[in-house]
């Protein structure tokens, strides 16, 4: 999927707005969605794109969301013209002091997504004529709406791209992503001569869960297993994926076989001690509470980059085969074990 350069897009929109409504300076400000809780609005508005005198001092900085004329537009969700900004009760002079700029007039339009205001597009000091007018405001509203549409498309594209590499049941990465990731990590490890390990794991006695409690219970076990893998382990970078069925695979960039074994033993013990299906779910009269009945057989393979004639793709395939074989070694030797490939 094509990558969307959001920052470049915003700068272009600001440039286009300035061509239609020539101004001395202008900015696009956005709130921080992580600072919104329920109906509470964001506390800050961030300058994400700017032009004009002193604009380099603004980009990346923030102002309180309730401050100034942009704050009024953000709070009300309505466009605004201030022909004599310094006499405006909403004017915020601290920005002029910071940029050594003299604001005379301001025009602003809200940027909205799904009827929620997320930012403001503003232009300052009209060129070529005296004051901003309603025609200018109409044009600015068009650019703000265009910004909203492009942002929504960008968010939808990113969301679709993320969904396409995620497993619906566990929330982990899927096998499609795994092959891209392991190819990238092997290539990087070979180039930088760094460590890399691969961990394959398969649930023991998973068929018994499906046969005894039904496939819905089995699906819940896989979901909870995804949660355990997704939580990771402090000190390890882990790319966890669902390989298929009840098989999972974890890429451990920077980890040699000893480190991978520590991670795997921790994971094996965590699964063994975890109580699956602690809560009642649809179709069950009470919680099943599977304690000590679900375990994992684990196989580990670590990258060896000594053979310079071997390609990264060959190394990747050998790594996958070795980890898979080691996992089946754990299965054949009694399950609930960790086996390191030779």
BELLIN-V680385 format. One record per residue. N is the residue number from 1. RES is the residue in three letters. OMEGA is omega as a letter, one per 30 degrees, with the letter a starting at -180 (none if undefined). Layout:
n:N res:RES omega:OMEGA
n:N res:RES omega:OMEGA
This chain:
n:1 res:UNK omega:a
n:2 res:UNK omega:l
n:3 res:UNK omega:a
n:4 res:UNK omega:l
n:5 res:UNK omega:a
n:6 res:UNK omega:a
n:7 res:UNK omega:l
n:8 res:UNK omega:l
n:9 res:UNK omega:a
n:10 res:UNK omega:l
n:11 res:UNK omega:l
n:12 res:UNK omega:l
n:13 res:UNK omega:l
n:14 res:UNK omega:l
n:15 res:UNK omega:l
n:16 res:UNK omega:l
n:17 res:UNK omega:a
n:18 res:UNK omega:l
n:19 res:UNK omega:a
n:20 res:UNK omega:l
n:21 res:UNK omega:a
n:22 res:UNK omega:a
n:23 res:UNK omega:a
n:24 res:UNK omega:l
n:25 res:UNK omega:l
n:26 res:UNK omega:a
n:27 res:UNK omega:l
n:28 res:UNK omega:l
n:29 res:UNK omega:l
n:30 res:UNK omega:l
n:31 res:UNK omega:l
n:32 res:UNK omega:a
n:33 res:UNK omega:a
n:34 res:UNK omega:a
n:35 res:UNK omega:l
n:36 res:UNK omega:l
n:37 res:UNK omega:a
n:38 res:UNK omega:l
n:39 res:UNK omega:a
n:40 res:UNK omega:a
n:41 res:UNK omega:l
n:42 res:UNK omega:a
n:43 res:UNK omega:a
n:44 res:UNK omega:l
n:45 res:UNK omega:a
n:46 res:UNK omega:l
n:47 res:UNK omega:a
n:48 res:UNK omega:l
n:49 res:UNK omega:a
n:50 res:UNK omega:l
n:51 res:UNK omega:l
n:52 res:UNK omega:a
n:53 res:UNK omega:l
n:54 res:UNK omega:a
n:55 res:UNK omega:l
n:56 res:UNK omega:l
n:57 res:UNK omega:a
n:58 res:UNK omega:a
n:59 res:UNK omega:l
n:60 res:UNK omega:l
n:61 res:UNK omega:a
n:62 res:UNK omega:l
n:63 res:UNK omega:l
n:64 res:UNK omega:a
n:65 res:UNK omega:a
n:66 res:UNK omega:a
n:67 res:UNK omega:l
n:68 res:UNK omega:a
n:69 res:UNK omega:l
n:70 res:UNK omega:l
n:71 res:UNK omega:l
n:72 res:UNK omega:l
n:73 res:UNK omega:l
n:74 res:UNK omega:a
n:75 res:UNK omega:a
n:76 res:UNK omega:a
n:77 res:UNK omega:a
n:78 res:UNK omega:l
n:79 res:UNK omega:a
n:80 res:UNK omega:l
n:81 res:UNK omega:l
n:82 res:UNK omega:a
n:83 res:UNK omega:l
n:84 res:UNK omega:a
n:85 res:UNK omega:a
n:86 res:UNK omega:l
n:87 res:UNK omega:a
n:88 res:UNK omega:a
n:89 res:UNK omega:a
n:90 res:UNK omega:a
n:91 res:UNK omega:a
n:92 res:UNK omega:a
n:93 res:UNK omega:a
n:94 res:UNK omega:a
n:95 res:UNK omega:l
n:96 res:UNK omega:l
n:97 res:UNK omega:a
n:98 res:UNK omega:a
n:99 res:UNK omega:a
n:100 res:UNK omega:a
n:101 res:UNK omega:l
n:102 res:UNK omega:l
n:103 res:UNK omega:l
n:104 res:UNK omega:a
n:105 res:UNK omega:a
n:106 res:UNK omega:l
n:107 res:UNK omega:a
n:108 res:UNK omega:l
n:109 res:UNK omega:a
n:110 res:UNK omega:l
n:111 res:UNK omega:a
n:112 res:UNK omega:l
n:113 res:UNK omega:a
n:114 res:UNK omega:l
n:115 res:UNK omega:l
n:116 res:UNK omega:l
n:117 res:UNK omega:a
n:118 res:UNK omega:a
n:119 res:UNK omega:a
n:120 res:UNK omega:l
n:121 res:UNK omega:a
n:122 res:UNK omega:l
n:123 res:UNK omega:a
n:124 res:UNK omega:l
n:125 res:UNK omega:l
n:126 res:UNK omega:l
n:127 res:UNK omega:l
n:128 res:UNK omega:l
n:129 res:UNK omega:a
n:130 res:UNK omega:a
n:131 res:UNK omega:l
n:132 res:UNK omega:l
n:133 res:UNK omega:a
n:134 res:UNK omega:l
n:135 res:UNK omega:l
n:136 res:UNK omega:a
n:137 res:UNK omega:l
n:138 res:UNK omega:l
n:139 res:UNK omega:a
n:140 res:UNK omega:l
n:141 res:UNK omega:l
n:142 res:UNK omega:l
n:143 res:UNK omega:l
n:144 res:UNK omega:l
n:145 res:UNK omega:l
n:146 res:UNK omega:l
n:147 res:UNK omega:l
n:148 res:UNK omega:a
n:149 res:UNK omega:a
n:150 res:UNK omega:l
n:151 res:UNK omega:l
n:152 res:UNK omega:l
n:153 res:UNK omega:l
n:154 res:UNK omega:l
n:155 res:UNK omega:l
n:156 res:UNK omega:l
n:157 res:UNK omega:l
n:158 res:UNK omega:a
n:159 res:UNK omega:l
n:160 res:UNK omega:l
n:161 res:UNK omega:l
n:162 res:UNK omega:l
n:163 res:UNK omega:a
n:164 res:UNK omega:l
n:165 res:UNK omega:l
n:166 res:UNK omega:l
n:167 res:UNK omega:a
n:168 res:UNK omega:a
n:169 res:UNK omega:a
n:170 res:UNK omega:a
n:171 res:UNK omega:l
n:172 res:UNK omega:l
n:173 res:UNK omega:l
n:174 res:UNK omega:a
n:175 res:UNK omega:l
n:176 res:UNK omega:l
n:177 res:UNK omega:a
n:178 res:UNK omega:a
n:179 res:UNK omega:l
n:180 res:UNK omega:a
n:181 res:UNK omega:a
n:182 res:UNK omega:l
n:183 res:UNK omega:l
n:184 res:UNK omega:a
n:185 res:UNK omega:l
n:186 res:UNK omega:l
n:187 res:UNK omega:a
n:188 res:UNK omega:a
n:189 res:UNK omega:l
n:190 res:UNK omega:a
n:191 res:UNK omega:a
n:192 res:UNK omega:l
n:193 res:UNK omega:l
n:194 res:UNK omega:a
n:195 res:UNK omega:l
n:196 res:UNK omega:l
n:197 res:UNK omega:a
n:198 res:UNK omega:a
n:199 res:UNK omega:l
n:200 res:UNK omega:l
n:201 res:UNK omega:a
n:202 res:UNK omega:a
n:203 res:UNK omega:l
n:204 res:UNK omega:l
n:205 res:UNK omega:a
n:206 res:UNK omega:l
n:207 res:UNK omega:l
n:208 res:UNK omega:l
n:209 res:UNK omega:l
n:210 res:UNK omega:a
n:211 res:UNK omega:a
n:212 res:UNK omega:a
n:213 res:UNK omega:l
n:214 res:UNK omega:a
n:215 res:UNK omega:l
n:216 res:UNK omega:l
n:217 res:UNK omega:l
n:218 res:UNK omega:l
n:219 res:UNK omega:l
n:220 res:UNK omega:l
n:221 res:UNK omega:l
n:222 res:UNK omega:l
n:223 res:UNK omega:l
n:224 res:UNK omega:l
n:225 res:UNK omega:l
n:226 res:UNK omega:l
n:227 res:UNK omega:a
n:228 res:UNK omega:l
n:229 res:UNK omega:a
n:230 res:UNK omega:l
n:231 res:UNK omega:l
n:232 res:UNK omega:a
n:233 res:UNK omega:a
n:234 res:UNK omega:l
n:235 res:UNK omega:a
n:236 res:UNK omega:l
n:237 res:UNK omega:a
n:238 res:UNK omega:l
n:239 res:UNK omega:a
n:240 res:UNK omega:a
n:241 res:UNK omega:l
n:242 res:UNK omega:a
n:243 res:UNK omega:a
n:244 res:UNK omega:a
n:245 res:UNK omega:l
n:246 res:UNK omega:l
n:247 res:UNK omega:l
n:248 res:UNK omega:l
n:249 res:UNK omega:a
n:250 res:UNK omega:l
n:251 res:UNK omega:a
n:252 res:UNK omega:l
n:253 res:UNK omega:l
n:254 res:UNK omega:a
n:255 res:UNK omega:l
n:256 res:UNK omega:a
n:257 res:UNK omega:l
n:258 res:UNK omega:l
n:259 res:UNK omega:l
n:260 res:UNK omega:l
n:261 res:UNK omega:l
n:262 res:UNK omega:l
n:263 res:UNK omega:a
n:264 res:UNK omega:l
n:265 res:UNK omega:l
n:266 res:UNK omega:a
n:267 res:UNK omega:a
n:268 res:UNK omega:a
n:269 res:UNK omega:l
n:270 res:UNK omega:a
n:271 res:UNK omega:a
n:272 res:UNK omega:a
n:273 res:UNK omega:a
n:274 res:UNK omega:l
n:275 res:UNK omega:l
n:276 res:UNK omega:l
n:277 res:UNK omega:a
n:278 res:UNK omega:a
n:279 res:UNK omega:l
n:280 res:UNK omega:l
n:281 res:UNK omega:a
n:282 res:UNK omega:l
n:283 res:UNK omega:a
n:284 res:UNK omega:l
n:285 res:UNK omega:l
n:286 res:UNK omega:l
n:287 res:UNK omega:a
n:288 res:UNK omega:l
n:289 res:UNK omega:l
n:290 res:UNK omega:a
n:291 res:UNK omega:l
n:292 res:UNK omega:a
n:293 res:UNK omega:l
n:294 res:UNK omega:l
n:295 res:UNK omega:a
n:296 res:UNK omega:l
n:297 res:UNK omega:a
n:298 res:UNK omega:l
n:299 res:UNK omega:a
n:300 res:UNK omega:l
n:301 res:UNK omega:a
n:302 res:UNK omega:a
n:303 res:UNK omega:l
n:304 res:UNK omega:a
n:305 res:UNK omega:a
n:306 res:UNK omega:a
n:307 res:UNK omega:a
n:308 res:UNK omega:a
n:309 res:UNK omega:a
n:310 res:UNK omega:a
n:311 res:UNK omega:l
n:312 res:UNK omega:l
n:313 res:UNK omega:l
n:314 res:UNK omega:l
n:315 res:UNK omega:l
n:316 res:UNK omega:a
n:317 res:UNK omega:l
n:318 res:UNK omega:l
n:319 res:UNK omega:l
n:320 res:UNK omega:a
n:321 res:UNK omega:a
n:322 res:UNK omega:l
n:323 res:UNK omega:l
n:324 res:UNK omega:l
n:325 res:UNK omega:l
n:326 res:UNK omega:l
n:327 res:UNK omega:l
n:328 res:UNK omega:l
n:329 res:UNK omega:l
n:330 res:UNK omega:l
n:331 res:UNK omega:a
n:332 res:UNK omega:a
n:333 res:UNK omega:l
n:334 res:UNK omega:l
n:335 res:UNK omega:a
n:336 res:UNK omega:a
n:337 res:UNK omega:l
n:338 res:UNK omega:l
n:339 res:UNK omega:l
n:340 res:UNK omega:l
n:341 res:UNK omega:l
n:342 res:UNK omega:none
